[in-house]
Amino acid sequence: MEKHMEKSLDATSIFIAVECTDLNYDSKQLKSVILVHRHGDRSPVSTYTGDPNEGYWYKYGVTTLTQ
């Protein structure tokens, strides 16, 4: 994965693993996973060869949030 994409994923998603039963630390079973995700419209990270809209996103900047 490209470096700028890794930063983007870190900024938009937080994964929290929680064991919801007793405080038995010897347990190896995952009890719950909570995903917190930020919703938002963002300009593309990269474009593909021959993209007809390639120049459109430059006015916003690459990977920036739109209004």
TORPA-4810 file (N, C-alpha, C, O; in nm, 3 decimals):
<nodes>
NODE_1_0.084_-0.118_0.000_0.000_0.000_0.000_0.089_0.124_0.000_0.192_0.127_0.067_M
NODE_2_0.050_0.225_-0.075_0.130_0.345_-0.084_0.128_0.420_0.048_0.031_0.413_0.124_E
NODE_3_0.237_0.494_0.075_0.252_0.561_0.204_0.141_0.662_0.231_0.090_0.667_0.342_K
NODE_4_0.102_0.744_0.131_-0.002_0.844_0.155_-0.137_0.779_0.179_-0.222_0.837_0.247_H
NODE_5_-0.161_0.660_0.125_-0.286_0.589_0.150_-0.290_0.535_0.293_-0.396_0.533_0.355_M
NODE_6_-0.176_0.491_0.345_-0.170_0.443_0.483_-0.206_0.555_0.579_-0.281_0.532_0.674_E
NODE_7_-0.155_0.675_0.557_-0.187_0.789_0.643_-0.335_0.820_0.636_-0.397_0.851_0.738_K
NODE_8_-0.392_0.813_0.518_-0.533_0.842_0.501_-0.619_0.742_0.578_-0.716_0.782_0.643_S
NODE_9_-0.585_0.616_0.571_-0.661_0.515_0.644_-0.649_0.535_0.793_-0.748_0.516_0.866_L
NODE_10_-0.531_0.571_0.842_-0.513_0.596_0.984_-0.598_0.713_1.031_-0.650_0.710_1.143_D
NODE_11_-0.613_0.814_0.949_-0.687_0.933_0.988_-0.838_0.912_0.985_-0.910_0.984_1.053_A
NODE_12_-0.887_0.817_0.908_-1.032_0.805_0.891_-1.095_0.690_0.966_-1.217_0.690_0.985_T
NODE_13_-1.020_0.592_1.008_-1.079_0.476_1.075_-1.006_0.445_1.204_-0.883_0.450_1.210_S
NODE_14_-1.082_0.413_1.305_-1.026_0.372_1.433_-1.088_0.237_1.467_-1.210_0.225_1.470_I
NODE_15_-1.006_0.137_1.491_-1.056_0.006_1.527_-1.032_-0.015_1.676_-0.922_0.006_1.726_F
NODE_16_-1.137_-0.058_1.747_-1.125_-0.080_1.891_-1.172_-0.222_1.920_-1.285_-0.259_1.887_I
NODE_17_-1.087_-0.302_1.980_-1.124_-0.438_2.019_-1.153_-0.438_2.169_-1.072_-0.390_2.248_A
NODE_18_-1.267_-0.492_2.206_-1.310_-0.489_2.345_-1.350_-0.629_2.388_-1.423_-0.698_2.317_V
NODE_19_-1.304_-0.670_2.503_-1.351_-0.795_2.561_-1.459_-0.759_2.662_-1.430_-0.695_2.763_E
NODE_20_-1.581_-0.800_2.635_-1.696_-0.751_2.710_-1.740_-0.840_2.825_-1.839_-0.809_2.891_C
NODE_21_-1.673_-0.948_2.852_-1.717_-1.036_2.960_-1.635_-1.010_3.084_-1.611_-0.894_3.119_T
NODE_22_-1.590_-1.114_3.151_-1.513_-1.097_3.273_-1.370_-1.053_3.241_-1.332_-1.043_3.125_D
NODE_23_-1.292_-1.026_3.344_-1.155_-0.979_3.327_-1.055_-1.094_3.324_-0.946_-1.084_3.380_L
NODE_24_-1.091_-1.202_3.259_-1.004_-1.318_3.245_-0.904_-1.289_3.133_-0.938_-1.302_3.015_N
NODE_25_-0.782_-1.250_3.168_-0.683_-1.210_3.069_-0.622_-1.330_2.995_-0.550_-1.311_2.898_Y
NODE_26_-0.650_-1.452_3.040_-0.599_-1.570_2.972_-0.685_-1.607_2.851_-0.646_-1.692_2.771_D
NODE_27_-0.799_-1.544_2.838_-0.890_-1.575_2.727_-0.831_-1.526_2.595_-0.777_-1.416_2.588_S
NODE_28_-0.840_-1.608_2.493_-0.789_-1.572_2.360_-0.903_-1.545_2.262_-0.880_-1.536_2.141_K
NODE_29_-1.025_-1.531_2.312_-1.141_-1.514_2.227_-1.182_-1.367_2.221_-1.199_-1.302_2.324_Q
NODE_30_-1.197_-1.316_2.099_-1.241_-1.179_2.079_-1.392_-1.173_2.099_-1.466_-1.251_2.040_L
NODE_31_-1.438_-1.081_2.182_-1.580_-1.071_2.214_-1.652_-0.966_2.131_-1.769_-0.983_2.100_K
NODE_32_-1.584_-0.858_2.096_-1.651_-0.749_2.025_-1.548_-0.666_1.949_-1.434_-0.650_1.994_S
NODE_33_-1.588_-0.614_1.835_-1.507_-0.519_1.758_-1.595_-0.400_1.726_-1.705_-0.417_1.675_V
NODE_34_-1.546_-0.281_1.754_-1.620_-0.159_1.726_-1.542_-0.080_1.623_-1.422_-0.056_1.640_I
NODE_35_-1.608_-0.039_1.516_-1.544_0.040_1.411_-1.603_0.181_1.414_-1.725_0.198_1.402_L
NODE_36_-1.518_0.281_1.431_-1.559_0.421_1.425_-1.504_0.475_1.294_-1.383_0.473_1.272_V
NODE_37_-1.592_0.525_1.208_-1.549_0.569_1.076_-1.600_0.710_1.050_-1.716_0.741_1.075_H
NODE_38_-1.513_0.794_0.999_-1.551_0.930_0.963_-1.604_0.930_0.821_-1.536_0.883_0.729_R
NODE_39_-1.724_0.981_0.803_-1.780_0.993_0.669_-1.743_1.129_0.613_-1.735_1.227_0.686_H
NODE_40_-1.719_1.136_0.486_-1.686_1.262_0.423_-1.654_1.242_0.277_-1.617_1.133_0.235_G
NODE_41_-1.668_1.346_0.201_-1.633_1.342_0.059_-1.490_1.390_0.046_-1.454_1.497_0.095_D
NODE_42_-1.410_1.311_-0.020_-1.268_1.342_-0.033_-1.229_1.330_-0.179_-1.279_1.243_-0.250_R
NODE_43_-1.141_1.417_-0.222_-1.092_1.405_-0.359_-1.004_1.281_-0.369_-0.950_1.236_-0.268_S
NODE_44_-0.989_1.226_-0.488_-0.917_1.099_-0.505_-0.771_1.105_-0.462_-0.707_1.210_-0.467_P
NODE_45_-0.721_0.990_-0.420_-0.580_0.976_-0.384_-0.495_0.970_-0.510_-0.386_1.028_-0.515_V
NODE_46_-0.545_0.901_-0.611_-0.474_0.890_-0.738_-0.576_0.872_-0.849_-0.693_0.843_-0.822_S
NODE_47_-0.532_0.887_-0.971_-0.621_0.867_-1.086_-0.567_0.752_-1.170_-0.455_0.707_-1.151_T
NODE_48_-0.648_0.707_-1.262_-0.606_0.599_-1.351_-0.572_0.657_-1.488_-0.613_0.768_-1.521_Y
NODE_49_-0.498_0.583_-1.566_-0.456_0.627_-1.699_-0.579_0.651_-1.786_-0.664_0.563_-1.799_T
NODE_50_-0.588_0.768_-1.845_-0.700_0.802_-1.933_-0.824_0.850_-1.859_-0.931_0.857_-1.919_G
NODE_51_-0.812_0.884_-1.731_-0.927_0.933_-1.653_-0.977_1.064_-1.713_-0.902_1.161_-1.717_D
NODE_52_-1.103_1.070_-1.760_-1.153_1.193_-1.821_-1.174_1.306_-1.721_-1.186_1.422_-1.761_P
NODE_53_-1.179_1.276_-1.592_-1.200_1.378_-1.488_-1.073_1.411_-1.412_-1.079_1.473_-1.305_N
NODE_54_-0.959_1.373_-1.464_-0.834_1.389_-1.391_-0.808_1.533_-1.348_-0.772_1.557_-1.233_E
NODE_55_-0.826_1.629_-1.435_-0.798_1.768_-1.401_-0.900_1.832_-1.309_-0.871_1.934_-1.247_G
NODE_56_-1.019_1.775_-1.299_-1.126_1.833_-1.218_-1.087_1.842_-1.070_-1.119_1.941_-1.005_Y
NODE_57_-1.021_1.741_-1.018_-0.990_1.735_-0.875_-0.873_1.823_-0.835_-0.854_1.848_-0.716_W
NODE_58_-0.794_1.869_-0.929_-0.677_1.950_-0.894_-0.716_2.081_-0.826_-0.637_2.133_-0.747_Y
NODE_59_-0.833_2.134_-0.854_-0.873_2.260_-0.789_-0.898_2.240_-0.639_-0.887_2.336_-0.562_K
NODE_60_-0.930_2.117_-0.597_-0.949_2.088_-0.454_-0.820_2.045_-0.387_-0.804_2.061_-0.266_Y
NODE_61_-0.729_1.991_-0.464_-0.608_1.932_-0.409_-0.628_1.783_-0.390_-0.739_1.738_-0.364_G
NODE_62_-0.523_1.709_-0.402_-0.531_1.564_-0.391_-0.556_1.524_-0.245_-0.491_1.577_-0.155_V
NODE_63_-0.648_1.434_-0.221_-0.687_1.376_-0.091_-0.745_1.476_0.008_-0.748_1.447_0.128_T
NODE_64_-0.791_1.591_-0.036_-0.850_1.688_0.057_-1.001_1.670_0.063_-1.062_1.618_-0.030_T
NODE_65_-1.060_1.715_0.173_-1.205_1.708_0.187_-1.269_1.817_0.103_-1.219_1.929_0.096_L
NODE_66_-1.380_1.782_0.040_-1.455_1.880_-0.038_-1.562_1.943_0.050_-1.589_1.893_0.159_T
NODE_67_-1.622_2.050_0.004_-1.726_2.116_0.084_-1.863_2.075_0.040_-1.962_2.121_0.097_Q
</nodes>
